[in-house]
Amino acid sequence: MSKKLKIFTKADCPKCPAAKQLGKDLEKEGMIKVEFYDVDKSEGLAEAQFYSILTTPTLVLCNEDEEEQEIKSFRGETPDMETMKNEINN
């Protein structure tokens, strides 16, 4: 089953730029489809509520099906590239 990565950030979050960069790097390498959500906007906030996200940055690895069920999440932190690649490939 294919996976996708959802990255939740907000403008004034000091840790969020690293999460955005990780997402861009993974996308550039063709590792995974990445969706970015700004929790300061209503669409981003609605999606964050679906995954019970209370902190940024949060990265949610999920199935790329209708239910988009969470496989693993990193909340309030940004994993390193190697950790993320391992999770994507498992």
C-alpha positions, -999 to 999 in steps of 0.1 A, spaced: 0 0 0 13 34 -9 18 61 18 18 98 20 32 123 44 12 152 59 31 180 75 13 204 98 30 238 105 22 273 115 38 306 107 53 315 141 66 280 149 104 281 152 108 243 145 85 243 115 110 253 88 130 221 93 98 200 89 89 219 57 125 213 43 124 176 51 91 173 32 105 192 2 136 170 2 116 138 4 94 150 -24 123 160 -45 138 125 -41 105 110 -52 102 91 -19 66 100 -11 38 124 -19 38 152 7 9 175 16 16 206 36 -10 221 60 -9 255 77 -29 251 110 -34 289 110 -58 284 81 -92 268 84 -84 239 60 -52 231 78 -69 233 112 -97 210 101 -72 184 89 -52 188 121 -83 181 142 -89 149 122 -55 136 135 -59 152 170 -28 174 164 -22 199 192 14 209 184 36 219 155 54 207 136 36 174 133 44 149 106 18 122 99 27 92 78 -6 77 65 -20 53 40 -28 69 7 -64 55 6 -98 70 13 -94 66 51 -59 80 52 -53 61 84 -23 72 105 7 48 104 31 69 125 34 104 136 61 127 149 46 154 171 64 186 181 96 173 164 111 168 130 128 134 125 160 132 105 160 121 69 173 86 77 145 80 102 119 92 79 131 71 50 131 40 72 95 47 82 84 53 46 100 20 35 86 -2 63 
